[in-house]
Amino acid sequence: MEGNSPEIVSPQTGPHARLDEVVQRHRDHAWRAPLHAPTVAQFARWQAGHDRFAPLVVDLGCGHGDSTLGLAERHADARLLGVDQSAHRLARLAPDGFAVHGRAALMRAEAATVLRLLAAHGLRIDVLYLLYPNPWPKPEHLMRRWHGHPVFPLLLANARRILLRTNWGTYADEFAQAAHWLGRAADRQVLAPDADVLTLFERKYRSSGHARFELVSDDA
Ligand SMILES: C[S@@+](CC[C@H](N)C(=O)[O-])C[C@H]1O[C@@H](n2cnc3c(N)ncnc32)[C@H](O)[C@@H]1O
């Protein structure tokens, strides 16, 4: 598998024609979907041991969780939270769906509910990592991408810095365009082929020679 990962194929050759309309609708209308109940319970467990005065770094969609543990080295004074919905992916580092490794906690949970709970409890995210989110490259799946999701306005509002990496340039372009509609600038760059690797998926993409895009957006 390593070095043999197929490139993302999509009929979209640029940002989705309906992106602006979707983002503006989410900006202008509050999202009232019910919270994901198992995530509420997981969050309470995490919060009970969380130091709310330490900087908070979140690795959303952390997969196996190795990236979250690695990010602890980049953020020496922070508490880290890795979130993934997949029990299978978390089986090694959080076999019971919740585990603490030094300053990093790994939690099986639904990401949008975690974002809503953090905001509701006044827990601002210092750095939010979105590392190789599922690209959902079919045009009809626009709303499954983070910037097309109803949680996007809150995702932006509650994070001082967002760092996205993806191997689909259109995803990064759309994210930047959607952030713009919410008054937030974003810088996008293509990473050098030998640039550091933060995640297991990224290692595979680098070995396969994929372009890797990084987008950084700081609160003004
Ligand atoms: C393509 S993988 C990338 C994993 C990891 N960030 C990496 O780069 O190795 C995307 C991950 O996001 C997780 N995910 C997708 N949607 C999620 C959601 N709504 N809540 C929690 N995790 C989610 C999936 O389970 C999967 O592990």
The ligand as an ORCA input file, in Angstrom:
! r2SCAN-3c Opt
* xyz 0 1
  C      -8.645     10.013      5.670
  S      -8.639      9.638      7.378
  C      -7.248     10.583      7.963
  C      -6.778     10.139      9.309
  C      -5.567     10.906      9.875
  N      -5.865     12.310     10.079
  C      -4.384     10.759      8.981
  O      -4.083     11.691      8.212
  O      -3.744      9.679      9.019
  C     -10.027     10.575      7.977
  C     -10.421     10.204      9.395
  O     -11.474     11.059      9.820
  C     -12.371     10.303     10.603
  N     -13.660     10.995     10.567
  C     -14.369     11.337      9.473
  N     -15.504     11.971      9.833
  C     -15.508     12.026     11.191
  C     -16.400     12.546     12.150
  N     -17.538     13.167     11.777
  N     -16.097     12.427     13.447
  C     -14.942     11.815     13.841
  N     -14.059     11.298     12.971
  C     -14.324     11.406     11.656
  C     -12.381      8.930      9.955
  O     -12.796      7.914     10.846
  C     -10.931      8.782      9.551
  O     -10.161      8.113     10.518
*
